[in-house]
């Protein structure tokens, strides 16, 4: 009988954004850009983050995209801006389904990514 109640409780907690579920900010629109804006730019953060953690699958020249959909290419800041909501829900803040490891970004870098994306991913 206990197993019947386990799933609904987990589902309810996850839908409420409980930290154990890794859903601190489930959508880009829920993550605020700081009132003063951000000092993070494509040139001082975004390009290096994408090169280190995303381009092996999401680069147009990637040999093995490991199943990454063809429309998700992150070669330029414009392409990243176009897909920033999707990048956020997969990789930023407490969202950690991408990259699929083993060299995952640090929590600090995921927080920076969240801020950069929330502020529009400035060039």
C-alpha positions in Angstrom: 0.0 0.0 0.0 2.9 2.4 0.7 4.1 2.1 -2.8 0.8 3.5 -4.1 1.4 6.8 -2.3 5.1 7.1 -3.0 4.8 8.3 -6.7 2.1 11.0 -6.1 4.1 12.5 -3.2 7.3 12.7 -5.4 5.3 14.1 -8.3 3.7 16.8 -6.1 7.0 17.7 -4.6 8.8 17.9 -8.0 6.0 20.0 -9.5 6.4 22.4 -6.6 10.1 22.8 -7.4 11.5 21.1 -4.3 15.3 21.1 -4.5 15.6 17.3 -4.3 14.1 17.2 -7.7 16.6 19.6 -9.2 13.9 22.1 -10.3 15.0 25.3 -8.6 14.0 27.3 -11.6 12.3 25.1 -14.1 11.9 27.8 -16.8 14.0 30.7 -18.0 11.1 33.2 -17.3 11.2 32.3 -13.6 14.9 33.2 -13.2 15.4 36.9 -12.8 18.1 38.9 -14.5 19.8 41.0 -11.7 18.4 44.6 -11.5 21.8 46.0 -12.4 22.0 43.6 -15.3 25.0 41.2 -15.8 28.7 41.6 -16.6 28.6 38.2 -18.3 28.9 38.3 -22.0 29.5 35.9 -24.8 33.1 37.0 -25.0 33.9 36.6 -21.3 31.7 33.7 -20.4 29.3 32.2 -23.0 31.7 31.2 -25.7 34.0 29.4 -23.3 31.1 27.7 -21.5 29.6 26.5 -24.8 33.0 25.4 -26.2 33.7 23.4 -23.0 30.4 21.8 -22.4 28.1 22.0 -25.5 30.0 22.1 -28.8 31.0 18.5 -28.9 27.4 17.7 -29.7 25.8 21.0 -30.6 28.5 22.4 -32.9 27.8 22.4 -36.7 31.1 20.7 -37.3 30.5 18.0 -34.7 31.3 14.5 -36.0 29.3 12.7 -33.4 26.3 14.7 -32.2 25.2 11.8 -29.9 21.6 12.3 -30.8 21.5 16.1 -30.4 18.7 17.4 -32.6 19.9 19.1 -35.8 18.1 22.4 -35.0 20.1 22.8 -31.8 23.3 24.2 -33.1 25.2 26.7 -30.8 28.0 28.1 -33.1 27.0 31.7 -32.6 25.6 34.0 -29.9 22.6 34.5 -32.2 21.9 30.7 -32.3 22.3 30.5 -28.5 19.9 33.5 -28.0 17.3 31.8 -30.2 17.5 28.6 -28.0 18.2 30.2 -24.6 15.0 29.0 -23.0 15.7 25.4 -24.0 19.4 25.7 -22.9 18.2 27.0 -19.6 15.8 24.1 -18.8 18.5 21.6 -19.7 21.7 23.1 -18.3 21.3 26.2 -16.1 20.7 26.8 -12.4 19.6 23.5 -10.9 18.8 22.0 -14.2 21.5 19.4 -15.0 20.3 17.0 -17.7 22.8 18.4 -20.1 25.6 17.9 -20.8 25.3 14.2 -20.2 28.7 14.0 -18.4 31.2 13.0 -17.4 32.8 16.5 -17.3 29.7 18.4 -16.1 29.9 22.2 -15.4 30.3 23.3 -11.8 27.3 24.6 -9.9 28.9 28.0 -10.0 29.1 27.9 -13.8 25.5 26.7 -14.1 24.5 29.7 -12.0 26.5 32.0 -14.3 24.9 30.4 -17.3 21.4 31.0 -15.8 22.2 34.7 -15.2 23.7 35.1 -18.7 20.7 33.5 -20.3 18.1 35.3 -18.1 19.7 38.6 -19.1 19.3 37.8 -22.8 22.7 36.1 -23.4 24.4 39.4 -24.3 27.1 39.3 -27.0 
